[in-house]
């Protein structure tokens, strides 16, 4: 990278990070691999903007595993894809004897990365996985990162036709378990792209509960 601020953000040079990189590259699509790496870079830069002290290795693992739950092997899990990804990260970290607090932070970061309004008030690694996702997918805080830094990261990890392709990946990952979209943003995805999908309604669920009043 030629941009000074972006160049300061490095992938952690550890065995854990290298194994995570290889695993995600081998088990996910090119779309998800490049997106996940951008999430780490954008999350790191937002962390610097916010003056947060974070563990780069934990942030990297959270970023790299955050969309693993969209993989085909989880289509029949019956769980939110975020939880599937968090559980995969937990298994990976436990196999490498990472301390329990680090595992908890990574698990929480992945599980909450599509739940806006909460991660920003939690540990830095949790906050910054979401910040990286929101930046890359939604453009939230777009001007917080200078154009040169943004361009350097996208040059390293391109995003051709990203908006359409990531929405397609969300659709395919969640379509087989529509019940997991109740109360979260993926209901918007299925409502737009899956004919016949009926969104769950919180008010109807309350009024239709078995309680008499």
C-alpha angles and dihedrals in degrees: 000000000000097000112095099221095043091045090057090064109084132181105250109264096222135120089243093055092045092052091047091051092051093046095050093044090052099043106037135052125270086251094058094040094055092040091052093050091049089051089058094049095044092043091051093051091048088051090056090047090054095043093241123159107218139167105251093203094054091044090051094051090048092050094046096049099037096100100030088105089071090070118115094248089068097049092101097040095103089220132107109273089237090062092047090054092046091052092050090052090049092054091047093050095044089053087057095048095244111172117263095248092056091048090050092052093050093045092051093045092055097040093052101038093108095041105092123204099032112063093060089068095050135074115319095252090053092047095047100049086057092043090053092048093047090049096049099038105029104021092235109167090009094159093047088083117058118246093244092056091046092050093048092054094046090048089056094043110022124208107203112179086347100159094056095039097049091049088051090051091050090049095050093044096051104029093086092056106036092161088072092066094069109125097001141090096262089075086071090055096052092042089058101040110024116071113224096019112145116204117226114244121216095206092050089049092053094046092044096050118119091252112110094221 
